[in-house]
Amino acid sequence: MTFALKPLRVVGALALGSCYGVDCVTLPCPLPLALTVTVTNAASGSAVPTAVLSLGGQATSTIPCSGSPSVCTVQGYRGTYTVTISAAGFQSATRAITVGGTDSEECHCATVETGHLNVALVPN
């Protein structure tokens, strides 16, 4: 087992060391957490277990919310997000939020200042 660890250390040192020269070896960056949305019932303050977040803009997607309280998470980078939260028996709510952060550079992943929204859905 000792022999297997030594080559990994050397490879890791070479990969990190190469960023200080002309060429940069970059590893894939994980997609950061851009936004969390907490959804509650405006009348009772309780969770809305059937809540769904629809993401608009360049990347469209539908994301189920889960937990108690109901939380939806959106992975992505900095920018402005328009989200619509809906659930059976409730009025939909649309919100826009701008998420800050930095762009990726040659040897560094982009950073994101995760945005947080609290949305209270009004029952029909």
N, C-alpha and C positions, 0 to 999 in steps of 0.2 A: 504494500500500500504506500510506503514511503516513496517508492520509485514513481508511482503514478502522480503524486502531488508535485514533485519537483518540475516536471515538464510543464504543468499547468501554470506554475508560478513564473516560469521563464516566458511562456507565451503571453501571459498577462502583463509582465514587465515590458516586453517588446511592443505590445499593442499600445500601452500607455506612453511609453517612451517615444513612439513614432509621432505623437501629436506635437512634440516640441521641435520637430524638423520641418522640412518643406512639405512632405506628404503627411497626410493624416489618415489613420485607420479608424474608421468610425463604426461603431456597433449600432444596430437598430435602436431607436429610442422608443420607450414605452409611450403609449398614448396617455397623456395626463388627464386628470379629472378636472374638467372645465367648470362644471356647474352641478349643484345639488338643489333640488326643489322639494320642500316639505309641503305636503298637501293636507289640509284639515277641512272639516265640515264647519262652515261659518256659523251655523246655528248651535252646534253642540261642542265644537272644539275637538271632536274625536277624529280618528283617522278615517280616510276614505279608501277602503281596501280595493275598490275597482278603478282607482284613478289611473289614467294613462297620459303620458306626455307626448305630444307631437312636436317634432323639431322642424322648423322651417328654415329657409335660406338655401345656401349652397348644398348642404348635406341634409336631406330629409330623412326622417326616421320616426318610428313610434316606439316608445319605451314604457314598459309597465312600471308602475310604482309599487313598492312593497314595504312591509313592516308596519310598526305602530309606534310613532306616527308614520304615515305613508311617505316614502322618500323615493324620488326619481333621481338618477344620476346620469350625467351626460359627459362623455369623454371627448376631448378635443383640445384645440389650441385657443390662443387669444382671439378676440373678435366679438362681434355683436351677435347674440343668439335671440331668436324669437321663438318662444315656446307657447303652446296651447295645452292647457291641462283640462281634461274632460273626464266625466264619470257618469254612469247611468243614474238618472234621478237628480242631476245637478246641472247648473248653468256652467258652460265652459268659460275659462278665463285665459286671456292671452297677455303675455308679458314679454318685454324685451329687456335684456341685460347685456352690458358690455363687460367682457372678461379681460383683464389685463394680463401682461406677461411679456416675455421677450421672445424674439425669433431665434431659431436654432442657428448656431455658428458652426464653423468647420469641425470642431472637435467637441461641441457641447450641444446637448439637447435643449429644445425650447423649454422655457419655464412658464407656468400658468399660475395666476393668482385666482384660485377657485372662487367662483361666484356663488352666492347663496340667495335663494328666493323662498319666501314663505307665502303660500297661496291658500286662501280660505275660499272654498267653493260654496256657492249659495245653492241650497236645495231648491228644486222646482216647486 
